[in-house]
Amino acid sequence: MASPSPTSKRAFSKPILEQTLIIHSQNAQYVLQRGHSFMLVVSALYSISVVLRILAEEAEMDQIEDLVSSRIAAVAERLNDEHARLKVLADAEGGVPLPRYTNPREVTLQVSSPALAQYVRLISRLDQTLMLLDGLWFAGVLNNKLRKNLTHDLRRLVYGLGRDLIDLERRGRASVERADQDEALKRADAETETMILATGSLVDGEEDREVTTPTNEAEDGEPERQRVEAD
């Protein structure tokens, strides 16, 4: 009988939650693109939820998980408040039609942790809020400057959350080093690399390029300013 391959030895059945969503606005799509750190967030949240919970100091992980929850909740509250504020403006106009977008993207994700499911919902909420914002812009309620500034503020809010989550995962890794679990973490990282943590048209599509740690320039979207603002 043939012996199992190294890959099959590492394979195991993990829970995933498959979600399909349509993202309309360019600025919400931006947050989901691989080159803009989305896969780093995916990996960080899986590591916090599964890998580091086993290897890192328990008290440290309790604190990190509380911070993850509180920061996601804070961004969700800000987005919901902004959506409600814009809805009041729209209702004052008797309602405004939402625009049609020229390149909406249908994204199917295999979500690998509860925190990632929450983060994905934030991206969807960001998209809904930007659609309402654009509707108010077309109705003449918001001028060009207000639309531009609020669009960038909301995108940076969600994108910045992703950066915070990546930093929290690094803090957990430092805890593993203090516990002298470096080798165990390396083995866990090797196993994680064989998994498909997320799939989707924006994740594995034509926008793919090497994933690097996001910089302040990338957060602000400067290299793509003309393309993003044109939307």
TORNUMI-462474 format. One record per residue (C-alpha): residue number from 1; x, y, z; residue in one letter; chain. Coordinates in steps of 0.25 Angstrom, whole numbers. Layout:
! residues N
<rec num="NUM" u="X" v="Y" w="Z" residuo="A" cadena="A"/>
...
END
This chain:
! residues 231
<rec num="1" u="0" v="0" w="0" residuo="M" cadena="A"/>
<rec num="2" u="5" v="14" w="-4" residuo="A" cadena="A"/>
<rec num="3" u="9" v="23" w="8" residuo="S" cadena="A"/>
<rec num="4" u="1" v="36" w="9" residuo="P" cadena="A"/>
<rec num="5" u="8" v="48" w="3" residuo="S" cadena="A"/>
<rec num="6" u="13" v="59" w="13" residuo="P" cadena="A"/>
<rec num="7" u="2" v="68" w="8" residuo="T" cadena="A"/>
<rec num="8" u="-9" v="57" w="12" residuo="S" cadena="A"/>
<rec num="9" u="-3" v="55" w="25" residuo="K" cadena="A"/>
<rec num="10" u="-4" v="70" w="29" residuo="R" cadena="A"/>
<rec num="11" u="-19" v="71" w="23" residuo="A" cadena="A"/>
<rec num="12" u="-30" v="72" w="33" residuo="F" cadena="A"/>
<rec num="13" u="-44" v="76" w="33" residuo="S" cadena="A"/>
<rec num="14" u="-47" v="90" w="38" residuo="K" cadena="A"/>
<rec num="15" u="-60" v="98" w="39" residuo="P" cadena="A"/>
<rec num="16" u="-62" v="109" w="29" residuo="I" cadena="A"/>
<rec num="17" u="-74" v="118" w="27" residuo="L" cadena="A"/>
<rec num="18" u="-76" v="121" w="12" residuo="E" cadena="A"/>
<rec num="19" u="-82" v="134" w="9" residuo="Q" cadena="A"/>
<rec num="20" u="-85" v="141" w="-4" residuo="T" cadena="A"/>
<rec num="21" u="-87" v="156" w="-5" residuo="L" cadena="A"/>
<rec num="22" u="-87" v="166" w="-16" residuo="I" cadena="A"/>
<rec num="23" u="-78" v="178" w="-14" residuo="I" cadena="A"/>
<rec num="24" u="-82" v="190" w="-22" residuo="H" cadena="A"/>
<rec num="25" u="-73" v="202" w="-19" residuo="S" cadena="A"/>
<rec num="26" u="-59" v="203" w="-23" residuo="Q" cadena="A"/>
<rec num="27" u="-55" v="207" w="-9" residuo="N" cadena="A"/>
<rec num="28" u="-61" v="195" w="-2" residuo="A" cadena="A"/>
<rec num="29" u="-55" v="186" w="-13" residuo="Q" cadena="A"/>
<rec num="30" u="-42" v="192" w="-9" residuo="Y" cadena="A"/>
<rec num="31" u="-42" v="187" w="5" residuo="V" cadena="A"/>
<rec num="32" u="-44" v="173" w="-1" residuo="L" cadena="A"/>
<rec num="33" u="-33" v="172" w="-10" residuo="Q" cadena="A"/>
<rec num="34" u="-21" v="163" w="-7" residuo="R" cadena="A"/>
<rec num="35" u="-11" v="174" w="-10" residuo="G" cadena="A"/>
<rec num="36" u="-17" v="183" w="0" residuo="H" cadena="A"/>
<rec num="37" u="-15" v="174" w="12" residuo="S" cadena="A"/>
<rec num="38" u="-28" v="166" w="12" residuo="F" cadena="A"/>
<rec num="39" u="-21" v="153" w="12" residuo="M" cadena="A"/>
<rec num="40" u="-12" v="157" w="24" residuo="L" cadena="A"/>
<rec num="41" u="-25" v="160" w="32" residuo="V" cadena="A"/>
<rec num="42" u="-30" v="147" w="28" residuo="V" cadena="A"/>
<rec num="43" u="-17" v="140" w="33" residuo="S" cadena="A"/>
<rec num="44" u="-16" v="148" w="45" residuo="A" cadena="A"/>
<rec num="45" u="-31" v="146" w="50" residuo="L" cadena="A"/>
<rec num="46" u="-29" v="131" w="47" residuo="Y" cadena="A"/>
<rec num="47" u="-16" v="131" w="55" residuo="S" cadena="A"/>
<rec num="48" u="-23" v="138" w="67" residuo="I" cadena="A"/>
<rec num="49" u="-35" v="129" w="67" residuo="S" cadena="A"/>
<rec num="50" u="-28" v="116" w="66" residuo="V" cadena="A"/>
<rec num="51" u="-13" v="115" w="66" residuo="V" cadena="A"/>
<rec num="52" u="-9" v="126" w="76" residuo="L" cadena="A"/>
<rec num="53" u="-20" v="122" w="85" residuo="R" cadena="A"/>
<rec num="54" u="-13" v="108" w="87" residuo="I" cadena="A"/>
<rec num="55" u="1" v="113" w="87" residuo="L" cadena="A"/>
<rec num="56" u="1" v="127" w="93" residuo="A" cadena="A"/>
<rec num="57" u="0" v="130" w="108" residuo="E" cadena="A"/>
<rec num="58" u="-15" v="129" w="112" residuo="E" cadena="A"/>
<rec num="59" u="-16" v="142" w="119" residuo="A" cadena="A"/>
<rec num="60" u="-10" v="150" w="107" residuo="E" cadena="A"/>
<rec num="61" u="-19" v="143" w="97" residuo="M" cadena="A"/>
<rec num="62" u="-31" v="147" w="106" residuo="D" cadena="A"/>
<rec num="63" u="-27" v="161" w="105" residuo="Q" cadena="A"/>
<rec num="64" u="-24" v="161" w="90" residuo="I" cadena="A"/>
<rec num="65" u="-38" v="154" w="87" residuo="E" cadena="A"/>
<rec num="66" u="-45" v="165" w="96" residuo="D" cadena="A"/>
<rec num="67" u="-37" v="176" w="88" residuo="L" cadena="A"/>
<rec num="68" u="-41" v="169" w="74" residuo="V" cadena="A"/>
<rec num="69" u="-56" v="169" w="79" residuo="S" cadena="A"/>
<rec num="70" u="-56" v="183" w="84" residuo="S" cadena="A"/>
<rec num="71" u="-49" v="189" w="72" residuo="R" cadena="A"/>
<rec num="72" u="-58" v="182" w="62" residuo="I" cadena="A"/>
<rec num="73" u="-70" v="186" w="70" residuo="A" cadena="A"/>
<rec num="74" u="-65" v="201" w="70" residuo="A" cadena="A"/>
<rec num="75" u="-64" v="201" w="55" residuo="V" cadena="A"/>
<rec num="76" u="-78" v="194" w="53" residuo="A" cadena="A"/>
<rec num="77" u="-84" v="205" w="62" residuo="E" cadena="A"/>
<rec num="78" u="-77" v="216" w="54" residuo="R" cadena="A"/>
<rec num="79" u="-82" v="210" w="41" residuo="L" cadena="A"/>
<rec num="80" u="-96" v="208" w="46" residuo="N" cadena="A"/>
<rec num="81" u="-97" v="222" w="52" residuo="D" cadena="A"/>
<rec num="82" u="-92" v="228" w="39" residuo="E" cadena="A"/>
<rec num="83" u="-102" v="220" w="31" residuo="H" cadena="A"/>
<rec num="84" u="-113" v="225" w="40" residuo="A" cadena="A"/>
<rec num="85" u="-109" v="239" w="38" residuo="R" cadena="A"/>
<rec num="86" u="-108" v="238" w="23" residuo="L" cadena="A"/>
<rec num="87" u="-122" v="231" w="24" residuo="K" cadena="A"/>
<rec num="88" u="-128" v="243" w="31" residuo="V" cadena="A"/>
<rec num="89" u="-123" v="252" w="20" residuo="L" cadena="A"/>
<rec num="90" u="-129" v="243" w="9" residuo="A" cadena="A"/>
<rec num="91" u="-142" v="242" w="16" residuo="D" cadena="A"/>
<rec num="92" u="-142" v="258" w="17" residuo="A" cadena="A"/>
<rec num="93" u="-142" v="258" w="2" residuo="E" cadena="A"/>
<rec num="94" u="-153" v="248" w="1" residuo="G" cadena="A"/>
<rec num="95" u="-143" v="237" w="-2" residuo="G" cadena="A"/>
<rec num="96" u="-132" v="236" w="-12" residuo="V" cadena="A"/>
<rec num="97" u="-129" v="226" w="-23" residuo="P" cadena="A"/>
<rec num="98" u="-117" v="217" w="-21" residuo="L" cadena="A"/>
<rec num="99" u="-107" v="218" w="-33" residuo="P" cadena="A"/>
<rec num="100" u="-104" v="206" w="-42" residuo="R" cadena="A"/>
<rec num="101" u="-89" v="203" w="-42" residuo="Y" cadena="A"/>
<rec num="102" u="-82" v="199" w="-54" residuo="T" cadena="A"/>
<rec num="103" u="-73" v="188" w="-49" residuo="N" cadena="A"/>
<rec num="104" u="-79" v="181" w="-36" residuo="P" cadena="A"/>
<rec num="105" u="-72" v="169" w="-32" residuo="R" cadena="A"/>
<rec num="106" u="-78" v="156" w="-26" residuo="E" cadena="A"/>
<rec num="107" u="-69" v="150" w="-16" residuo="V" cadena="A"/>
<rec num="108" u="-70" v="136" w="-10" residuo="T" cadena="A"/>
<rec num="109" u="-62" v="135" w="3" residuo="L" cadena="A"/>
<rec num="110" u="-58" v="122" w="11" residuo="Q" cadena="A"/>
<rec num="111" u="-58" v="129" w="25" residuo="V" cadena="A"/>
<rec num="112" u="-49" v="123" w="34" residuo="S" cadena="A"/>
<rec num="113" u="-52" v="129" w="48" residuo="S" cadena="A"/>
<rec num="114" u="-63" v="137" w="54" residuo="P" cadena="A"/>
<rec num="115" u="-55" v="150" w="55" residuo="A" cadena="A"/>
<rec num="116" u="-53" v="149" w="40" residuo="L" cadena="A"/>
<rec num="117" u="-68" v="147" w="38" residuo="A" cadena="A"/>
<rec num="118" u="-70" v="160" w="46" residuo="Q" cadena="A"/>
<rec num="119" u="-59" v="167" w="38" residuo="Y" cadena="A"/>
<rec num="120" u="-66" v="163" w="25" residuo="V" cadena="A"/>
<rec num="121" u="-79" v="168" w="30" residuo="R" cadena="A"/>
<rec num="122" u="-73" v="182" w="32" residuo="L" cadena="A"/>
<rec num="123" u="-68" v="182" w="18" residuo="I" cadena="A"/>
<rec num="124" u="-82" v="179" w="13" residuo="S" cadena="A"/>
<rec num="125" u="-87" v="190" w="22" residuo="R" cadena="A"/>
<rec num="126" u="-77" v="200" w="17" residuo="L" cadena="A"/>
<rec num="127" u="-82" v="197" w="3" residuo="D" cadena="A"/>
<rec num="128" u="-96" v="200" w="7" residuo="Q" cadena="A"/>
<rec num="129" u="-92" v="213" w="13" residuo="T" cadena="A"/>
<rec num="130" u="-84" v="217" w="1" residuo="L" cadena="A"/>
<rec num="131" u="-96" v="214" w="-8" residuo="M" cadena="A"/>
<rec num="132" u="-105" v="223" w="0" residuo="L" cadena="A"/>
<rec num="133" u="-94" v="234" w="1" residuo="L" cadena="A"/>
<rec num="134" u="-93" v="233" w="-14" residuo="D" cadena="A"/>
<rec num="135" u="-108" v="234" w="-16" residuo="G" cadena="A"/>
<rec num="136" u="-108" v="247" w="-7" residuo="L" cadena="A"/>
<rec num="137" u="-97" v="252" w="-16" residuo="W" cadena="A"/>
<rec num="138" u="-105" v="250" w="-29" residuo="F" cadena="A"/>
<rec num="139" u="-117" v="256" w="-22" residuo="A" cadena="A"/>
<rec num="140" u="-109" v="269" w="-19" residuo="G" cadena="A"/>
<rec num="141" u="-110" v="267" w="-4" residuo="V" cadena="A"/>
<rec num="142" u="-95" v="265" w="-3" residuo="L" cadena="A"/>
<rec num="143" u="-84" v="273" w="-11" residuo="N" cadena="A"/>
<rec num="144" u="-72" v="268" w="-17" residuo="N" cadena="A"/>
<rec num="145" u="-63" v="271" w="-5" residuo="K" cadena="A"/>
<rec num="146" u="-72" v="265" w="5" residuo="L" cadena="A"/>
<rec num="147" u="-74" v="252" w="-3" residuo="R" cadena="A"/>
<rec num="148" u="-59" v="251" w="-5" residuo="K" cadena="A"/>
<rec num="149" u="-55" v="253" w="9" residuo="N" cadena="A"/>
<rec num="150" u="-65" v="244" w="15" residuo="L" cadena="A"/>
<rec num="151" u="-63" v="233" w="5" residuo="T" cadena="A"/>
<rec num="152" u="-48" v="233" w="9" residuo="H" cadena="A"/>
<rec num="153" u="-51" v="234" w="24" residuo="D" cadena="A"/>
<rec num="154" u="-60" v="222" w="23" residuo="L" cadena="A"/>
<rec num="155" u="-51" v="214" w="15" residuo="R" cadena="A"/>
<rec num="156" u="-39" v="217" w="24" residuo="R" cadena="A"/>
<rec num="157" u="-47" v="213" w="36" residuo="L" cadena="A"/>
<rec num="158" u="-49" v="199" w="31" residuo="V" cadena="A"/>
<rec num="159" u="-35" v="198" w="25" residuo="Y" cadena="A"/>
<rec num="160" u="-29" v="203" w="38" residuo="G" cadena="A"/>
<rec num="161" u="-36" v="193" w="46" residuo="L" cadena="A"/>
<rec num="162" u="-30" v="182" w="38" residuo="G" cadena="A"/>
<rec num="163" u="-16" v="188" w="41" residuo="R" cadena="A"/>
<rec num="164" u="-20" v="188" w="56" residuo="D" cadena="A"/>
<rec num="165" u="-24" v="173" w="55" residuo="L" cadena="A"/>
<rec num="166" u="-10" v="170" w="48" residuo="I" cadena="A"/>
<rec num="167" u="-3" v="177" w="59" residuo="D" cadena="A"/>
<rec num="168" u="-11" v="169" w="70" residuo="L" cadena="A"/>
<rec num="169" u="-7" v="156" w="64" residuo="E" cadena="A"/>
<rec num="170" u="8" v="160" w="64" residuo="R" cadena="A"/>
<rec num="171" u="6" v="163" w="79" residuo="R" cadena="A"/>
<rec num="172" u="1" v="149" w="81" residuo="G" cadena="A"/>
<rec num="173" u="13" v="144" w="73" residuo="R" cadena="A"/>
<rec num="174" u="22" v="151" w="83" residuo="A" cadena="A"/>
<rec num="175" u="15" v="144" w="94" residuo="S" cadena="A"/>
<rec num="176" u="18" v="131" w="88" residuo="V" cadena="A"/>
<rec num="177" u="33" v="135" w="87" residuo="E" cadena="A"/>
<rec num="178" u="33" v="138" w="102" residuo="R" cadena="A"/>
<rec num="179" u="27" v="124" w="104" residuo="A" cadena="A"/>
<rec num="180" u="38" v="117" w="96" residuo="D" cadena="A"/>
<rec num="181" u="28" v="112" w="86" residuo="Q" cadena="A"/>
<rec num="182" u="35" v="116" w="74" residuo="D" cadena="A"/>
<rec num="183" u="37" v="103" w="67" residuo="E" cadena="A"/>
<rec num="184" u="22" v="99" w="70" residuo="A" cadena="A"/>
<rec num="185" u="18" v="112" w="64" residuo="L" cadena="A"/>
<rec num="186" u="27" v="110" w="51" residuo="K" cadena="A"/>
<rec num="187" u="20" v="96" w="50" residuo="R" cadena="A"/>
<rec num="188" u="6" v="102" w="51" residuo="A" cadena="A"/>
<rec num="189" u="10" v="113" w="41" residuo="D" cadena="A"/>
<rec num="190" u="14" v="102" w="31" residuo="A" cadena="A"/>
<rec num="191" u="1" v="95" w="33" residuo="E" cadena="A"/>
<rec num="192" u="-7" v="108" w="31" residuo="T" cadena="A"/>
<rec num="193" u="0" v="111" w="18" residuo="E" cadena="A"/>
<rec num="194" u="-5" v="98" w="12" residuo="T" cadena="A"/>
<rec num="195" u="-20" v="103" w="15" residuo="M" cadena="A"/>
<rec num="196" u="-29" v="111" w="7" residuo="I" cadena="A"/>
<rec num="197" u="-33" v="121" w="17" residuo="L" cadena="A"/>
<rec num="198" u="-41" v="129" w="7" residuo="A" cadena="A"/>
<rec num="199" u="-45" v="129" w="-7" residuo="T" cadena="A"/>
<rec num="200" u="-53" v="139" w="-16" residuo="G" cadena="A"/>
<rec num="201" u="-52" v="147" w="-29" residuo="S" cadena="A"/>
<rec num="202" u="-46" v="159" w="-22" residuo="L" cadena="A"/>
<rec num="203" u="-36" v="151" w="-14" residuo="V" cadena="A"/>
<rec num="204" u="-31" v="141" w="-25" residuo="D" cadena="A"/>
<rec num="205" u="-35" v="150" w="-37" residuo="G" cadena="A"/>
<rec num="206" u="-27" v="159" w="-47" residuo="E" cadena="A"/>
<rec num="207" u="-23" v="169" w="-36" residuo="E" cadena="A"/>
<rec num="208" u="-14" v="158" w="-29" residuo="D" cadena="A"/>
<rec num="209" u="0" v="162" w="-26" residuo="R" cadena="A"/>
<rec num="210" u="10" v="159" w="-15" residuo="E" cadena="A"/>
<rec num="211" u="5" v="162" w="-1" residuo="V" cadena="A"/>
<rec num="212" u="13" v="171" w="7" residuo="T" cadena="A"/>
<rec num="213" u="11" v="178" w="20" residuo="T" cadena="A"/>
<rec num="214" u="2" v="190" w="17" residuo="P" cadena="A"/>
<rec num="215" u="9" v="204" w="19" residuo="T" cadena="A"/>
<rec num="216" u="3" v="218" w="22" residuo="N" cadena="A"/>
<rec num="217" u="3" v="221" w="7" residuo="E" cadena="A"/>
<rec num="218" u="-4" v="208" w="4" residuo="A" cadena="A"/>
<rec num="219" u="-15" v="211" w="15" residuo="E" cadena="A"/>
<rec num="220" u="-17" v="225" w="9" residuo="D" cadena="A"/>
<rec num="221" u="-18" v="219" w="-5" residuo="G" cadena="A"/>
<rec num="222" u="-9" v="229" w="-11" residuo="E" cadena="A"/>
<rec num="223" u="-4" v="220" w="-23" residuo="P" cadena="A"/>
<rec num="224" u="-18" v="218" w="-27" residuo="E" cadena="A"/>
<rec num="225" u="-24" v="232" w="-24" residuo="R" cadena="A"/>
<rec num="226" u="-28" v="235" w="-38" residuo="Q" cadena="A"/>
<rec num="227" u="-35" v="222" w="-40" residuo="R" cadena="A"/>
<rec num="228" u="-42" v="221" w="-27" residuo="V" cadena="A"/>
<rec num="229" u="-47" v="236" w="-27" residuo="E" cadena="A"/>
<rec num="230" u="-52" v="234" w="-41" residuo="A" cadena="A"/>
<rec num="231" u="-63" v="225" w="-35" residuo="D" cadena="A"/>
END
